[in-house]
Amino acid sequence: MPEITWEDPFCAEGNNCFRIGTDPHGNAYIAIAGQEDHYLTDTREALRTLIRDIKSGKADHLL
């Protein structure tokens, strides 16, 4: 398993909590808190783009 440093969980009321992590090799990870062994992974740049797109409203239609 990669050497992942997980951030504190991001939680909404009554919903699952998500965790974001990184490793020393430039990879980023997203998992449900408590299920970190089942993660999605991509580059840190891909994670940066995802976060910027969400912040700019490109995912608002999912709310």
BELJO-V276321 format. One record per run of one state. SS is the DSSP state (H for helix, E for strand, C for the rest). FROM is the first residue (numbers start at 1). TO is the last residue. If there is no record, write none. Layout:
ss from to
SS FROM TO
SS FROM TO
This chain:
ss from to
C 1 3
E 4 6
C 7 9
E 10 11
C 12 16
E 17 23
C 24 26
E 27 32
C 33 39
E 40 43
H 44 55
C 56 59
H 60 62
C 63 63
